[in-house]
Amino acid sequence: MLWREWVPQRKQHKQPGVRCMSSDESDSEGNVLHVGPVERASTKTRAWFNMYSQRRHGTTAGQHGCSTNSGSEAGAPHGFELSFLSLSGVDDSVSPRTLCDISQEFSFVEWGVNFRAEKQGKEPRYASLAWLRQLQEEIDRRQQTGKFAPIHFAAHLGGEYCIDVLKGDTSLVRTLWEDYGFLRIHLCPTKSHGVNSSQLKKYLPSLKSVIVALPQVEFVLLVTRETRALTFQLMNDCQPNLAFFYNAEESASCTGPPAKSQNGSNALPKRPLPCPHPGIHCGYGGCLTVDNLTEELRRIAQVVNNPKRPVWIDLESGLRSCRPGKPDEFDLGKAWACIRTVFDLDLPRPRPTFASR
């Protein structure tokens, strides 16, 4: 599917400026100040938590490792400020209306949509053209009601879409920004995402031209051994809308099987130090699940070790479930469990600066 098929036959519009709520603002209706996560939850929020914590296969929130007291008993990680909890790989199995409803209640949630021409609408984790149109229509409808909170979406580009941006083509990014409200663009120029990464350095001038041409969009580069040369060059002349993403699963695929711990089990995923440049927004993902999210948030906080540094967390594989006939389904129950974990931890939030923070 060519991306130009997505362009709507109507006047382009822009989603209202997307921002994160500051650390002293509430994520729920009423904007109640200085209260705990349970107290500040609206009736709708509590109802959603109760429903989704028990809905999936008869399990409870406690079995998913996200009981309402788990975060407060151990204390929230304070080594970073959470800019986003990014839940990626949304596709036709989940309604755009549901995503928008969740975003209205939780300003820290971001939805990651994967884009790759040969997979779009044909494989799980890649939303179809029809789904994208439904998303656009739902955002339009909410804008017209006058009761519309910003909704965060990030586009994860692989294959030809990623190469086009590397070559300096801004048209796809402009379409995603102007018509669908995507304010963050993930570039995944690695072999696993359908990109020949052997000569990425040659794209430095053309990629920088795209980043400079669209300052309202944040460009996220996947940082691995494959992309190292391009990463270092971008750091030499850092732009304010540049971000780096550290994916433990991607790094493991480059270095071979994970090392074994002393007891014979797989070692904990590697979480590298964030880019030393304080102006570069950084994110962590890979090997994150409902069960280990709290523990990994604490590990990431220890690595970052800067209470004022904005960091986002991204989950994709950890949100999938296998059912008969649906071997790779986006599990909304797992997404809700992750939201509740972050909500109960009451992590510090950055004050709004750039669109993504």
C-alpha positions, 0 to 999 in steps of 0.5 A: 500500500502506498502512503499517498493512498492515505491522503484524505479527500478533504481540507487538511487540518492539524490536531490541537497542540499535543502536550504532556501535563505537568507533574502537578496536574491530574491525569483525570477529569476535574484536574484535582491537584496534589492527590494520590492516584486512587483519589484523583481517578475519575469514576470512569477510570476506576470502572475501566480498571475494575473491568479490564483487570478481571476481564482477560481470561478471568485473571485479576490485576494482582496476577498481572503484577499491578495491584493498586498498592504495589507502586505506593508500597515500594515508592515510585522511581525518581531517576527520571520524569516519564514523558510517555508510556508508549503502547505500540503495535496497535492495529485493526484489532482495537477500535480507534474510539477506544484508544481515544477514550483512554487518551482522554483519561491518561495524558501520559499514554501514547499509541505507536502505529507501525508503518511498512509498505509491504505489511500494512493491513496484511499482518498483525501490528500494521494497521490498515488504510481503513483503520487509519481513516477511522482514526482520522474520522474519530479525531475529527468528530471529537474536535467538533464536540469541543471536548477534546483532549490531546491524543498522542500518536507516534509513527514507527517507520520501517522499510521503504517509508524509513528510507524515503525519510532518510533520503530527505523526502518530507511528504510522508511525515507532513501527511502524518503530522497534518492529517493524522496528528502524529507528532513523533516519527520513529525511524527504524533503519535496521535489517530487522525493519527491512532497511539495508543499514550498511551505509546509513552515514551517507544519509546524514545530510538529507536526514538532517534537512528533514529534521530541520524542515519539520521542527514541530515533529520529533524524530526518534532514531533507533539506536543500535550497533547498526545505526551507531555511525549515524547516531554519533554524527547527529549528536555532533550537531544536535537538533532540538527535535531529535530523540534516541530510542534504546531497544533491548530486543533490537540490541540483543538481535545484533549481539546474539542470544542473551547472556546467561545468569549464574542460575542458568536463566536469561540475564536481565536486558541491557539498559544503556546510559542515556545520551550524555547530551541533555537536550536529546529526549531518550526512550527505553523499550524491549523485553518489557512486559506487564509482569516486569514493568515495575521492576524495569522502570526502577532499573531504568531510573537507576541508569538514567539517574537524573530526576529532571530528565524526560524519558519515555517507555515503549512496549510492543511485544509485551502487549501481544497475546496468542489465541486460536485463530489470532496468534499475535493479537494486541491485548487491550487487557495487558495495555490496561495493566501497564497503564494501571502500573504507571498510574499507581506509581504516580511517576513524576511528569515533565512540564510541557516544553517541546511537543513530545515532552 
